[in-house]
Structure formats: structure tokens, C-alpha cells
Amino acid sequence: MTGAIIILAVTAAIGLLLWFWERYRTRRHGPYLHHHNNDQRSTINDQRLTINGQRTTGPAVCCGLHAICEKTGQINEPPVYYDDEELDRFAGRDAGDYTDEETEEFRDILLTLLPSDAPGWTVSLEKRRINLPAPLRPELELLLSEA
């Protein structure tokens, strides 16, 4: 019984230390860009706001996909098409403004992707300023977790 109490106390102490460390790190560096210095943050944000040489409107906020862009090496490359050229007509639309039929168009393409192609497709949509319909985000996240 004493051994179990000691193990429980040590586990709680380590959990508490990790919790304090995460709070400190998040306050100091922000929740998403904790591993970048300030120069890299502005570079990432500038790349996020410049698409095909045209500067987009909106605040300089990290899109959250920089790790995928860096992993696939597609930061400064033109978008790669995954047999989805017809989706270009949705550029600039809000994620909640799609009809059921339009959402199904996205779903058809999403379901044909290999898990290894999902990160690249996500980057391609971002570069083309195409917002994924909101109902498909959980499906994409599931596919990305398999990659």
C-alpha cells in the first residue's frame, strides 16, 4: 500500500511540474510557435500572407500548418494539384458557406487521398486560399493523424 502511495505522489508531482512548465512556455512563446525565434515567426507569417506573389488581406496569424509545409518542403513552391482543379472556384470562401453538394465535392476528393498525400493537399488548399468546409475538418484531421 505504501508503494502505491509513493508512486501516486511521484506521478502527481511530475504531472504538476509538467503543467507549470507548459504554462510558462505558452506564456513566454505563445501556444503554436514555441520552437521559433522572433525572426522565424515573422518569416512564417510573411509566407502565410503572400500567395503566388500576391499579398492577402487579414492579420498576420500563423496558419498552424507551418510544420506540414516544412515537412513537405512546399513553403515557396507553387501549389500541387491532386486532381482537384475544380476546387479553385471556391477560393476565398468561408468554411461555413458551403452547400451540402459542395461539401460532398470536397469529401469525394478527401476520400480518394492516400494518408501520405493529406499533408500536401492541405498545403495546396492553403496556398490556393481554399477553406475546407467545416464539417470535413474532423475527417481531415483523422486522415492527417494516419500520415
C-alpha positions in Angstrom: 0.0 0.0 0.0 2.8 2.4 0.8 4.5 1.7 -2.5 1.3 2.6 -4.4 1.0 5.9 -2.4 4.6 6.8 -3.3 4.1 6.0 -6.9 0.9 8.1 -6.9 2.7 11.0 -5.2 5.6 10.9 -7.7 3.3 10.8 -10.7 1.3 13.7 -9.3 4.4 15.7 -8.7 5.8 15.1 -12.2 2.4 16.0 -13.7 2.3 19.2 -11.7 5.8 20.1 -12.8 4.9 19.5 -16.5 1.8 21.5 -16.1 3.7 24.5 -14.7 6.3 24.2 -17.5 3.7 24.2 -20.2 2.0 27.3 -18.7 5.4 29.1 -18.5 6.3 28.1 -22.1 2.9 29.1 -23.5 3.0 32.5 -21.8 6.5 33.2 -22.9 6.4 32.0 -26.5 2.8 31.6 -27.5 0.9 28.3 -28.0 1.9 27.5 -31.5 5.3 29.0 -32.3 7.2 27.9 -29.2 10.0 26.5 -31.1 10.7 29.5 -33.4 12.5 32.7 -32.6 11.0 36.1 -33.4 12.8 36.3 -36.8 11.3 33.0 -37.9 7.9 34.0 -36.7 7.8 37.0 -39.0 9.1 34.9 -41.9 6.4 32.3 -41.4 3.7 34.9 -41.1 5.0 36.7 -44.2 4.9 33.4 -46.2 1.4 32.8 -44.9 0.2 36.2 -46.2 2.0 36.0 -49.6 0.4 33.6 -52.1 1.7 33.4 -55.6 3.3 36.8 -55.2 0.1 38.5 -54.1 -0.3 39.7 -50.6 -3.6 38.5 -49.0 -5.6 40.5 -46.6 -6.0 39.7 -42.9 -3.9 39.6 -39.8 -0.5 38.0 -39.6 -1.6 34.9 -37.8 0.1 31.6 -38.1 -2.0 29.2 -40.1 -0.8 26.3 -38.0 0.4 24.3 -41.0 4.0 25.5 -40.9 5.2 22.2 -39.6 3.5 20.5 -42.6 4.9 23.0 -45.0 8.4 22.5 -43.6 8.0 18.7 -43.6 6.9 18.5 -47.2 9.3 21.2 -48.4 6.5 23.2 -50.1 6.9 26.6 -48.4 7.9 28.6 -51.6 6.7 26.1 -54.2 3.6 26.6 -56.3 0.6 24.6 -55.2 0.4 20.9 -56.2 -2.9 19.8 -57.7 -4.4 16.5 -56.6 -6.9 16.1 -59.5 -8.8 18.9 -57.8 -8.6 21.9 -60.2 -12.4 22.3 -59.9 -11.9 23.4 -56.3 -10.2 26.6 -57.4 -13.7 28.2 -57.8 -14.1 28.1 -54.0 -11.0 30.3 -53.3 -11.7 32.9 -50.7 -15.0 31.4 -49.4 -15.6 31.0 -45.7 -15.5 27.4 -44.3 -19.2 27.7 -43.2 -20.5 29.0 -46.5 -20.6 25.7 -48.5 -23.8 23.9 -49.6 -24.2 20.2 -48.9 -23.4 19.4 -52.6 -20.2 21.5 -52.5 -19.1 19.8 -49.3 -19.6 16.4 -51.0 -17.3 17.6 -53.8 -14.6 18.1 -51.2 -15.4 14.9 -49.4 -15.1 12.9 -52.7 -11.5 14.2 -53.1 -10.7 13.8 -49.5 -11.8 10.1 -49.5 -9.6 9.3 -52.6 -6.4 10.7 -50.9 -3.8 8.4 -49.5 -2.9 9.3 -45.9 0.6 10.3 -47.1 -1.0 12.8 -49.6 -3.2 14.5 -47.0 -0.5 17.0 -45.7 0.4 18.1 -49.2 -3.2 18.5 -50.1 -3.8 20.6 -47.1 -0.8 22.8 -48.1 -2.2 23.0 -51.6 -5.6 24.2 -50.4 -3.9 26.8 -48.2 -1.8 28.2 -51.0 -4.8 28.4 -53.2 -6.8 30.2 -50.4 -9.4 27.5 -50.4 -11.0 26.9 -47.0 -12.1 23.3 -46.3 -15.8 23.0 -45.4 -16.2 23.0 -41.6 -17.9 19.5 -41.5 -14.8 17.9 -43.1 -12.2 19.2 -40.7 -12.5 16.2 -38.3 -12.2 13.8 -41.3 -9.1 15.6 -42.5 -7.6 15.6 -39.0 -8.2 11.9 -38.8 -6.5 11.3 -42.2 -3.6 13.6 -41.1 -3.1 11.5 -38.0 -2.7 8.4 -40.1 0.0 10.0 -42.2 
